[in-house]
């Protein structure tokens, strides 16, 4: 087994950061307040999701972080970095710009899309609930609120909700999906 040379690895990482015009803390992976954090996109951890749920109820970042078992400083940095909430004076306001990946029924097929924020993801879930209710008791009145309505994905493409009863019957006979697949939050 080869022994790692941590000192050389650190020196290479810091030289690379300096060549890219980054500060020392950014090169180490611990950027200062106000600096851009350098990281790739990832899924939220269970602690972050639990803290977000608690934050929406209490509106207190410190209480939400403590209830989820993470430090308040880390949770506040997460809120700012992901654009979930912002500070206005002494109060936090939820902006919720997280990416959510969900399946939509549009154009005669079912496929996954990524939307930004809670509202479009919620509207897609409402459409799927109306489709499930329509399948249980075939009444086209349930689909009328979605007639001609669309949601926009993160690339700016519009997806019109499928409201044709025959197409929905054909699509939904192929199987369902789990609850976890409805709201996959992707950062």
C-alpha positions in Angstrom: 0.0 0.0 0.0 1.3 3.4 -1.0 1.7 6.0 1.7 0.1 9.3 1.0 2.1 12.5 1.2 -0.5 14.9 2.7 1.9 17.9 2.7 2.5 17.6 -1.1 -1.3 17.1 -1.7 -2.0 20.3 0.3 0.6 22.2 -1.6 -0.7 21.1 -5.0 -4.3 22.1 -3.9 -3.2 25.5 -2.7 -1.1 26.2 -5.8 -4.1 25.2 -8.0 -6.4 27.6 -6.0 -3.9 30.4 -6.3 -3.6 29.9 -10.1 -7.4 30.1 -10.4 -7.4 33.3 -8.4 -9.0 31.9 -5.3 -8.3 32.8 -1.7 -6.6 30.5 0.7 -9.8 29.5 2.6 -11.5 28.9 -0.8 -8.6 26.6 -1.8 -9.0 24.7 1.4 -12.7 24.3 0.8 -13.8 26.5 3.7 -14.6 29.9 2.1 -15.2 32.9 4.3 -18.5 34.6 4.7 -19.4 36.5 1.5 -17.0 34.4 -0.6 -18.3 32.0 -3.2 -18.3 28.4 -2.0 -16.7 26.0 -4.4 -18.5 22.7 -4.7 -20.3 20.6 -7.2 -24.1 20.0 -7.2 -25.3 17.4 -4.8 -28.4 16.0 -3.1 -29.4 17.4 0.2 -28.4 15.5 3.3 -31.1 14.1 5.7 -30.1 16.7 8.3 -30.5 19.6 5.8 -33.9 18.4 4.8 -35.0 18.0 8.4 -33.7 21.4 9.2 -35.5 22.9 6.3 -38.8 21.4 7.4 -38.3 22.7 10.9 -37.3 26.1 9.6 -40.5 26.4 7.5 -42.5 25.9 10.7 -40.5 27.9 13.2 -38.8 30.6 11.0 -35.9 30.3 13.4 -32.6 29.1 11.8 -31.0 28.3 15.2 -34.0 26.3 16.5 -34.3 24.4 13.1 -30.6 23.6 13.0 -30.5 22.4 16.6 -33.6 20.2 16.1 -31.9 18.6 13.1 -28.6 18.1 14.9 -26.5 20.5 12.9 -24.8 23.7 13.9 -26.7 27.0 13.4 -23.7 28.5 11.5 -23.6 25.7 9.0 -27.4 25.9 8.5 -27.3 29.7 8.0 -24.5 29.3 5.4 -26.6 26.6 3.7 -29.7 28.9 3.6 -27.7 31.7 1.9 -25.7 29.6 -0.4 -28.7 27.7 -1.8 -31.0 30.7 -2.0 -33.6 29.0 0.2 -33.9 32.0 2.5 -32.5 35.5 2.9 -32.2 37.8 5.8 -34.2 41.0 5.8 -33.4 43.0 8.8 -33.7 40.7 11.8 -36.1 38.3 10.1 -35.6 35.4 7.7 -37.8 35.2 4.6 -38.1 32.0 2.7 -37.3 32.3 -1.0 -37.0 28.6 -1.8 -35.1 28.4 -5.1 -34.1 24.8 -4.7 -34.2 22.5 -7.8 -36.7 19.8 -7.5 -36.8 16.8 -9.8 -40.2 15.3 -10.5 -42.1 13.3 -13.1 -44.6 15.1 -15.2 -47.4 13.8 -17.5 -47.2 15.9 -20.6 -47.3 15.4 -24.4 -48.6 11.8 -24.2 -45.8 10.5 -22.0 -44.4 10.6 -18.4 -40.9 11.8 -18.0 -38.7 13.5 -15.3 -38.1 17.3 -15.3 -36.2 19.7 -13.0 -38.1 22.7 -11.8 -37.0 25.6 -9.5 -38.9 26.2 -6.3 -41.8 24.7 -4.5 -44.8 26.1 -6.5 -44.2 24.4 -9.9 -43.4 21.1 -8.1 -46.6 21.4 -6.1 -48.6 22.1 -9.2 -47.2 19.0 -10.9 -48.1 17.0 -7.8 -51.7 18.4 -7.8 -52.0 17.4 -11.5 -50.8 13.8 -10.7 -53.3 13.7 -7.8 -56.1 14.8 -10.1 -55.1 12.1 -12.6 -55.1 9.4 -9.9 -58.6 10.5 -8.7 -59.7 10.6 -12.4 -58.6 7.0 -12.7 -60.5 5.9 -9.6 -63.8 7.6 -10.7 -63.7 8.5 -14.3 -64.9 12.1 -14.3 -63.3 14.5 -16.7 -64.3 17.5 -14.6 -61.3 16.7 -12.4 -58.9 17.5 -15.2 -60.5 20.8 -16.3 -58.4 23.0 -14.0 -55.3 21.8 -15.8 -56.6 22.4 -19.3 -53.9 24.3 -21.2 -51.9 25.0 -18.1 -48.1 24.5 -18.2 -45.0 24.6 -16.0 -41.5 25.8 -17.0 -38.5 23.7 -16.2 -35.0 25.0 -15.3 -34.0 25.3 -19.0 -37.0 27.5 -19.8 -38.9 24.9 -21.7 -42.7 24.7 -21.0 -44.5 21.5 -20.4 -48.3 21.5 -20.9 -50.2 19.1 -18.5 -51.8 16.1 -20.2 -55.6 16.2 -19.9 -56.7 13.8 -22.6 -58.6 11.0 -20.8 -57.7 8.3 -23.2 -54.0 9.2 -23.1 -54.0 9.3 -19.3 -55.7 5.9 -19.1 -53.1 4.4 -21.4 -50.1 6.0 -19.5 -51.3 5.2 -16.0 -52.0 1.5 -16.8 -48.2 1.0 -17.0 -47.5 1.5 -13.3 -47.1 4.0 -10.5 -44.3 5.6 -8.6 -43.2 5.9 -5.0 -43.8 9.0 -2.8 -40.1 9.7 -2.6 -40.0 10.1 -6.4 -42.5 13.0 -6.2 -40.2 15.6 -4.6 -36.6 14.8 -5.2 -34.7 17.9 -4.1 -31.5 18.4 -6.1 -29.0 21.2 -5.3 
